[in-house]
Structure formats: structure tokens, C-alpha cells
Amino acid sequence: MIQKLQACCFICCICIGLPLFLQAQGDSCVTAVQITTNGTYTADGPSTGNGCHNCSGGATNADWYYFIAPANGLIDIYSCNDPNNTDTRLWVYSGSCGALVPVDSSDDDCGLQSQIIGLSVTAGTTYYFEWDNRWSSSSFEFDFIFRTTTAANDVCGDAQMLQCNDVIVASTDSASTVDNPTIFCGVSLTAPGLWYRITGTGDIFTVSTCSPVTNYDTKIHVYTGSCSNPLCVAGVDDDGTCTASNLLSTVSFATIPGVDYYILVSGFQSNTGVFELSVTCETPVPNDSCINAFTIGCDTTITDSTTVATLDNAPSCTPAITAPGVWYHFAGTGDFITLSTCNQADFDTKISVWSGSCGNLTCVGGNDDGQGCSGFTSEFSFQSQAGVDYYILVHAFGTQTGVFSLTLSCSPACSPVPANDVCASAAPLVPGQTCVTDTFTNECASSATTASACDPFGNMQDVWFSLNTATMPNYTLVLNTISAGPLNLALWDSCGGNEIGCLTGLTSDSVFLIGLDSFTTYYIEIWNAGGANAGTFELCLLEGPPPPPNDQCSGADTITCGMTVSGSTSFATADFPPACAPGVTAAGVWYYFEGTGDLITVSTCNI
């Protein structure tokens, strides 16, 4: 009697501990395990039983479950969160084991896993779930959720109205994917979501789930247009600045008065849960747009912020615009201008400069990370032209915003500007068999408007050269700095074309230009950060790289028994020694060995 009571207690303890994490499965439809509660289930894998029903693709076995819908509602069933990452395939049926009716299926809908979200079910109907071994027989976990009602704002047409400063708490557990837009908007859209609507006021709206109340990995999408024809405004997943969790979401966007914006809160993959949604509205700074740029003059420092600015759609200009920015205007004086946030900002800044008018801007140049500036702050210099209007945008790396001070300094015009300051005026380099140097400078040169892959963030005070290959495919460019600091070099296929390759930190170097196309003009850009580093340097261009030192018999390298050497025939010249098997048909290099009376083996076998 005591033993029976102990056994009963043990069984009861197990039953109490299993409401959300179950381990069981059937190998056929008739032995299917019933699902009675929402939760995570563990299947040991469809490895036995020959119980598959839809055996397409070579499937033989299956793990079976069934669910009797207690009411009309929706079900979600998915293995997206399986810690084993098992490749699954799922079939859903109604009817009976002897007369199964296909309802839905899923294969690779979230990575290699299966996912069916928001499947409509009818009260009293039995639904069968077949997980087959089309791809794997390994164990896996899957989630099952049944919900009896759909949230009121589950579709766009029933979106809940919001106003500035609203804070609401809601849950996507009862939402579906039935009205998820098909257009891509910033980040993927895969989970059930709830809809909200807010009318623009001209302010910048910030919508966020960043709150300790939010208990799952969220996404936010913002649309304008209409429910039947949504137009993407923004889409975000993770907010790395959120202190509650970096898996929560925050998005800011500029609004137009009277225009409706539709906000969809969903989750990562198929995640659902409780979220707190807050809406804040801020008036953008006056100089948020080019036409409202603040005018500044020589030797001025102004403190400002980009935290309430919007993203700008200006013509392409180095560096790329990825973050909100604010605008300034400067009337050219003919002076040499330096713009700087160097050591004067609490975020990673960028500076871009255009000339012309707000409706017709022409890129002058810009800088991301200024030389010697801490915190990835910026400094950019250029030669202004008297009477020309210049527009300055202070923005940031990535999507950062913050407070900065911008200093505009003027100094006498730098003169003379190099004749080869721009690619269109590139100085032609004439190759020769001996090195005859010419002296050049990047002093007073303007800054590049296109960044090199070797210097994507720095200031590029550059000059240009051209090379016509004629019939020669190989050249050696010899570079020696005189007063210039270390130089960088890039080879381009045309002005404004594609960068073929680049090198940095050149002081006294030979650059090999190998395998160039015949009768083709190439362009060589040489630069450094300018300022104190700008200066003079020497160049000469030789036909072909120099041959190796042991290219001729007279310069043969000495080798001895047991020695292994490395060499190259890449730039060697043709040889014409007396006939000796095998015949000499290609360029080669020479080695010398003094006989010892031993049997000698010389080999490149497998080396």
C-alpha cells in the first residue's frame, strides 16, 4: 500500500511539471499524440515506423500529432526556434486517418525549419500534423499556439488610431499574418502583427517598443499610402541603444501634415508577445533642410545637434549619407576653407560639401574621419571660389545622431593648384627603359569626390596621372616622396569608373602594374590626407617590372647540396643557351652549382 501511494505521488508530480514542455510522439496517424495545450513540444525525430502519409521526395517515416479545435480560431505551429536547427517538413490535414484531407504544408519557411502561422480552424474539427523525414530523422522542437479570437486591429483597415505622446500596451499573441504587406520595407516581415495609424503633423515621429514591458523580439514597419497600396517609409528590427533589450525596436521618421502613417508591430521570425508602444513627436530643427540652411562666415564656430533632424536626399557626394543631418550655407570668398568637428562632437560625424543651389547641388567633397581627430570626428578643407554658394551638411556614420560644434576657418588661397588636380586633367606618364623622374605635388589640390576602397573614411587630397599601354602589358611605377608624407595610390579604368586596385603608405616604392590591356588608357590617383602631409614627390614609369637578379647566366644564384630555394619566372626575360634537352621555350632564371663528385638530383617536384 505504501509503495502504491509513492508511485501515485511520483506520477502526479510529473503531470504537474509538464504543461508547457512535452516529450512524446506517434509514428503513425492512428497513434498520433494529442496536443491539448499551447507550448513547446519535443519530437524524437521521424526515424521509425514507416508511417508517412505524403511520402513525396523519398520520405518514409513521420512523427504525428493531432489537435481538436475547442472553438473557431487560429493556430500557429512552427519549428523556427528549434535549438537543434533540424531541417523539418510539415503537413497539416483534417478528416480522419483513413480519409485525410490536406489543409496546409510548410518546408523551409524560416531557414530550414517549417512554419504555419494563423491557420484558421473550426470548432470540433480534428487536425493532424505530420512531421516527416524528407530532410532529416533527427529530433526537434516545435511550438504550438491556438487562439480563439483575432485582435481588433489585426488588419490594416482596422488600425488603432494613435496620437503624439501615446503609450499603449498590447499583445500580438492573438494577431495573425493575414494582412502583412508583401512589399519589402527595411527588414523582413514574417510574424503576426498589429496595426496602428497616426496622422502626420510635420514633426518627426519616433515610435518605439523599447520598454521593460515588452517581452519578445519585435520589429516595426511604417507605411504611408493606403491599406490596399502601402508605400514603405521605414522598417527596423533591433535598437542597439535600447537599455531594456537590444532586440526591441525604435524608428524615427519625418511626417507631412495631414498624411496618414500606418504602423505595424510584429516580431522576429514568428515571435509574438506583449509590447509597450510609445509615440513621441518633436519639431525638427530649422536647418533640417538645405533651403533652410544657416548661413555662417569665416572663423565661426556654431554648436548644433542632429538628434531632431531627418535623413537627407542630396546628390551623391563623399561620404555617403546614412544618418540625419543639418545644413549650413557659406558664400565663397576665394579663401582656403577648413570645416571641422575635430574633437568637437559626441558622435561619429561626417561632413559633406556641395556648391550651387539647393535644387542643383554639385559635389565638392567631404570627410568621415579626420586625421588626428578623436572619436571619429571630421575635418575637410577645400579652395572656395568668390561668389559661389556652398552648402554644408553635418551628418554621421551609420545612423548616429548627437551634439557637435562646427568650426569654419578661412586662410589665404592655396596657390598654385596642380594642373593635374582632377582626373580629366590627368598628367600623362610616358614609360621608358630607364628611370627619368619628374616632380609633382598634391599641395593646393582639391579633395576627391569619390572614396577609394583603401581610404573610405579619410580626406583624399589627390592628383591624377594617365597611362596609355600601347602594346606593353606590364609597367613599373617608381615613387619617392620628397616633402610629402606617405602617399596612397589607386588604379582606375576611367575617370569616374571602376577602381582596379589600390595601395597605401608609399614613400620609396616600386609599384608593379601587371597584365594591363593593350591600347588602353588607365588613370592613376595619388593622394594623402593633405594639410601638413601634402607635398612633393617624384615619379617615373618603366616599361615592365625589372627582371629577377638571376635572370641571366652571369647573375646565377649559387646553390649547394641539400638547399631548397624559392624563385619566380614571372618577370624573367627569354634565354638562348646552347641546345640541351628539354628545349628552352620560355623565360627562365639561373642557378650555379659547383660539382662535388656526388650524384645530383635537381627537382621542382611537388614544390
N, C-alpha and C positions, 0 to 999 in steps of 0.2 A: 504493500500500500504506500509506503514511504517512497519507494522507487517510482511508482506511477505518478505521484504528486510532483516529484522533482522533474520528471520528464515533461509534464504538462507545463510547469513553470518555465522550463527552458524553451519550449515551443512558443509560448506566449511572448517571451522576451524577444525572440526573433521576429515574430509578426509585428510587434510594435516598432521595431527598428527598420522596417522595410517600406515605408510609404513612398519614398522618393528615389530609391536606388535599388532596382530589382535585377535579379540574375536568374533567367530561365528562358527556354525557347523550345519550340517543337520542330521536328524535322519534316513534317508534312502538314497539309492543310487540316486534316482531321485531328491532328494532335497540337494544333496551334494554341499558343499561350494567350490567355485573355489579358488585355490591357484594361485596367479599371480606374487608373488614376494618372494625372499628369505627372511627369517626371522623366528621369534618365534611366534607360534600360540597357543592360549589357547582354549581348548575344555572344555565344561561344564560337560563332562562325559557322557558315553553311558547309560543313566538311563531311557530313554523313547523311544517309537516309534516302538518297535518290528521290527527294520529294519536290523537285522544282515543277512548276506548272507551265510557265512560259520559259522554255529552255533554250531560247534563241542565243546564238553566239557560243554554244557549247556548254551552257550551264547544266549542272546535274543535280546539285543539292540546294537546299534553301532552309532558312530559319523563318518560321511562320508565327505571326501574332494576329489576334483579331480584337475588334472593338465594337461594342453595341452602343450606338449613339443614344444617350438618355433623353436628348431633346434635339431640335433643329439647331444647327450651329456650324462651327468651322473647326477643322483640325489642322495642326502643323505636325509634321513628322520629318525628322532630318537627322543625319549623322555628321553634320558640319563640325561639331565640336568634339568629335571622336579623338581622344588623345593618342590613339594608335595610328591615326591617319589611314585607316584601311579603305581601300578602293571598293565602294559598295554600289549595288544596283537594287532599286526598289520598285515593286509592282503593288498597286492597290486594286482590290476587287470588291464588289458587292455580290449578293446572291448567296449560294451555298457551295460547299466543297465539291459537290457533284455538278454544279452548274455555275461556275464563277463568271462574273461579268466584269470586264476590265473597266476601271474608273480613271486611273491616272498612273503615271510612272515617272521615274527620275533616275538619271545617270550623269554624274559629273556636273551637277548644278551648283556645287560650292567646292571648287577644287576637284578632287577625285571622289568626293562624297555625294550623297543623294539628299535632295531637299524638296519637300512638297509643303507649301505654305498656303493657308487659307482655303483648304479643300472643303467645299460645302457638303454637310452630311445631314441626313434626315432621321428624325426620331424613330427609334425602334429598328433601324436597319443595321445589319451586321456588315462590318468592313474587314476584309482580310489583307494583311500586309506580308508580302513575300520578299525576303532579302535573299537573293540568290548568289551563287559563286561564279557568276560570269567573269569577274575580275580577281576575286580573292576568296579564300576559305577561312581567313583569319578572323579572330574575334573583333568586335567593335562595340561602340556605344552609340545609342541614338536617343533623341529627345522626342517626347510626345506631349502635345498640348491640345486640349479640347476647350473651346469657349462657346458659350451658348448665345452670346449677343455680340453684335458688332457696334463699335463705338459710333456715336452720333456723327463725329467728324472724320469718319473713315474714308470718305470720298471728298474730292476737291470741291464739288458743288455744295457740300455741307460744311465747308471750312468755318471754324470758330473765329469770330472777329476779335482782334487784339487792338490795344491802344498803347501808346508810349507809357512806359513805367509799369506795365502789367507784369505780374509774376503769377504763373499758374502751375499746378501740379496735375499730371495726367499719367496714363499708362498705355503703352502700346500692346499689352498682353491681349487685349480684345480687338486689336486692329488687324487689318489684312493688307495684302499687296494688290488688291483688286483695282485700285486707281493709281498705282505708281506710274508716272510718266515713263515713256520708252526712250525719250531723248537723253543723251548723256549730259550731265551737268556737274562738272567739277570732280566728283567722286562717284563710284558705282552706287546703285540703288538696288538692294536685294532683300530688305527686311520689311515687315509690316510697319506702317506709319500713320500718323495723324496729321490732319491738315488745319492750317490757321491762315487768316487773311488780315492784312493791315494796309491802310491807305497812306501813301506817301505824303510827306509834308514839306519836302525839300531838305529835311535834315538827314543826317547819317544815322541809320538804324543799326543797332547791334542786338542780335538775337543769340541767346546762349543757354546751353544746358549745364553750364559749369556750376555745380552745386552739390553739396554732400547728399542732398535728397536723391539725386539721380543715381540709379543703381545698376546701370548697364552701359555698354559701349555704344554711344549714339552717333548719328550723322544728322546734318541739317542741309536741306536743299531749299533754295529760294528761286521762285519763278515770277515772271510777270506775264502779260498777255491774257490768256483765258484758260479755264479748265480744259477746254477742248483743244486748245492750241497754246500750250505753255512755252514760254521762252526763258531760257536759262539766265539767271542773274548770278548765282554763286552756289557752290556746293562744298561742304567741308566735312572732314571726319574728325581728326584728333586736334585738340587745342593744347599745344605743348606748354602754354603758360598757365593753364588752369591748375590751381593748387589742390582742388578736390581730387582730380584724376586727369592725367593727360589723354585719357580715352574719351573725354567729353568734348563737346563741340561749341565753337563760337564763330559767328560770321558777322561782318560789318559790310554794309552796302549803302551807297548814296541813293536817295529817293527823289522822285519827281512829284510835285504836288498834284494830288488828285488821282494818281495812278495806284492801282491795287497790286499788292505783292502777296504771293501765295507761298507759305512756309510749310514744308513737310519735314516732320521729325520722325526719323526711323532709326535703324541700328546697323551695326557692323554684321556682315554675313546675314544670319537670320535672327539676331539678338532682339529681344523685346524686354520691356521692363517699365519701371516708374521713372519719370523725369520731371525736373522742375525747369520750366521755360521762362526766361526773363527777357523783357524788351526794354532797351534804353534808346533814347533819341538825343542827339547832340547836333547843334548848329555847326556846320563846317566853318573852318577858318576863312576869313575874307579872301586870302590869296590862294585858295584851293585850286583855282583855275588860272590858266595863262592870261585870260583877258582881265583878271583882277590882280595881276602880279604887283607886288610892292616895288616901287622904284627906289633904288639905292645908288649911292655915288661912291667916289673914290675914298679909300681909307675909312670905311664904315664897318661897324660890327653890329649885327642885329640878332637878337635871341628870339627863337620861334619854336614851334612844335608841329610834328606831323601826326600827332595822336588823333586829331579830329579832321584829318584830311582824307581824300579819296584817291583811288588809283587813277592815273592819268593815261590818256590815249594820245601820246605825242608821237611824231615820226621817229623811226629807229635812230638811235644815237648811243654811242658807248658812254656809260654802261647801260645794260638793259633795264627797263622799268618793270619792277616786280612788286613794289610796295607803294603806299600812299606818299604823296609829296606836296610841297608848297613851292610857289613861284615868286621870282623876283625879276625886275627889269633893270637894265643898265644901258644908258646911252653911251655908245663908244666915243672915246676921247682921243684915240690914236696911241694911248699908253699900252704898256705891257701889263696885263691884268692877272692877278692871282686871287682865286677864290678858295677859301679854306674853312673846313670844320675840324681841322687837325687838332686833336686833343681837346675839342670843344663840343663833344656830344656824348650822350649816354646810350647810344646805339650805333650799330654798324652803318655808316652813312654812304651815300653816293651823291655825286654832283654831275649834272649834265647841262650843257650849254648849247643853245641854238641862236642863230641870227635870223633877221627878217621880221615877220609879223606872226601873230598867233594863228592866223589862218594859213600861213605859208612859211613854216619853220624850216631852216636848213641847219643840219647838224654841224656844230663847231668841234665838239669833243667833250670829254668828261673823265672822271676818275672814280674808282671804287675805293681802293686802299692807298692812301698817300704814303710816300716813302718817309719812314721815320715817325709816322703818326700812330699813336697807340689806340687801341680799341677799334681798329679797322676804320678809323675816320679818314677824311678825304682832303685832297688838295689838287687843284687844277689851274694851270696857267695858260694864257693864250694872248696873242697880239690882237688888240682891238683896232678897228678902223673908225676914224672920226665920222660921226653922223650915222653910224649903223646901230640899230637896236639889237640888244642881246637879251635873251630870256634864259633864266637860270632856274633849274629845278633841283631842289634838295630832296632826295628820297632815300631808299635804304636797300640793303641786301636782304634777300628773302622777302618776308612780309613784315619786317620790323617797323616800329614807329618809336618816336621819342622826342626829347628836347635837345636842341642844338644851338650853337652860336655860329653864324656865318660872317666871315670877315672878307671884305673886298678891298684889295690893296692895288695901288697903281704905281708903276715905275716907268721911267723913260722907255720909249720904244726900243726893242732889241733890234739891232741892225748890224750887218745886212742879213736878210732872210736867205737861207741857202737856195740856190737856183733849183735844186732837186728836192724841194720841200714836200712836194706831193707826187704821187705815183705818175700822174700824167706828164710830169716834167722830169722823169727819172733820168739820171746821168748814165749814158751808155758805157759799159765796160768792154774794152777791147782785149781779147786774150792774146797772149804771146808765149813764146817758148822760154823766155827769161822774164824775171820779175822786175817790172818797171813800175814803181809805186806812184800813186797820186794821193794828195792830201785832201781830206774832206772834213766837214764839221756838221754837228747837229745843233750847234749854238744858234739860237733865234729861230729854230724850226718850230712849226706848229705841231700840235699833238694829234695822234692818229684818231680817226673816227671809227675804225674797226679794230677790235682787240685781237691779238694773236693768241693762239692756244697756249703759247709759252708764257704769256703775261696777261691773263684775263682780267686782272683787277687793278693793275698799276697804271701810272701815267706813261704814255709812249710818245716821247719827243723824237720823231723819226725823220729820216731822209731815205731817198729811193734811188735804185740803180736798175738798169736793164741789161739783159744778156741775150743776144741772138746766137743760137747754137750753130747755124750753118750745118756743116757735116759732122761736127765733133759732138759726141755724146757725153764726154767727161771733162770736167774742169776742176782746178784748184783755186779757191779764193783765199788769198793770204791777207790777213787783217792784223794790224798792230795799232794799239791805242797810243796817242801822244799825250794830249791833255784831257781827253775824255775818260770818264770812268768806264768800268766794264760794260760792254755792248752786247746787244741781243740781235739775232738775225733770223729772218723768215724768208722763205722762197714761195712766191705766188705764181699761179699760172696766168694771171692777167690782173689789171687794175680793178679792184672790187670783186675779184674772182675767188678762187679756192686756194687756201693755204696748203702747200705741199709738205712743208716741214719747217722746223724752227730749232734754234739753239740759243742758249743763254750763257752769260758770264764770259764772253770772249774778250781777251786782252792782247795776246800774241799767239794767234792760232791760224791753222790752215783748215779751211772748210772744203770738203770734197763734195762736188756736185756730180753725181753719178747717174748714168742711164737716162739723160735728158733726150727728148725728142729732137730730131733733126729739123733745121729750118723753122725753129720755134722761138718766140720771144718770151723770156721769163723775167720776173720782176723780183728784186731783192730789197727787202726793207731792213734797215739797220737803225736801232734806237737804244735809248736808255731812259731813265725817269726824268732827265733834264735837270734844271737847276744847276747845282754845283757839279753834277756828273756830266753835263753837256760839255762837249769839247771836240778837239780834232783827233783824227785817226788816219792811218794810211791803208790803202787797198792796192792790190794788184791781182790780175787774173791770169792764170797759167792754163795752157792747153793740157788737159788731162792731169790726173793726180801723178805725183812722182813715182817712178818705179821703185820696187824694193831695193835695198842696198846690194843684195846678191843677185841682181838682175842679169849681170854679165859674169862670164867665167873669171875675169880678172878680179871680181869682188866676191868670189865664192866664200861662203861661211865655212869655217873649219869644224868638222865633227870627228868624234872618236868612238871607239868601241863602247857599246852599252849606252850610248847617248840617244835621247829622244828629243827632237826639236819640232817646233810648230812653225809653219810658214804659210804664205799665200801667193798665188799667181795672179790675183785679181788685176793688178796694175802692171804686171811684167810685160816686157816687150818681146818680140819674136826673136828666136835664136837660130843660127845657121851653123851648127857644128858639123864636123865630118860625119858621113853616114855611119849609123850604128843602130842595130835593131833594139827596140822598135823605132821606127822613123819619128823624127821630131816634126809635129804638125801644129803645135800650139805654143804659146808663150810659156816660159818656164823660169825657174830660179835655180841657182847653182850652189853646190856644197863641195868641200875639198876634204879628202881623207888620205892620210899617209899610211901606206901598206905596213902590215905587221907580220906577214907570213901566215896569218890565220885565214880560215875560210870565212868570208864576209857575206852577210845577208843584209840587204837594204830593203826596207818594207814600209809601205803605207797601208798595209792590210788591216782593215777594221779600225783605223785610227782617224 
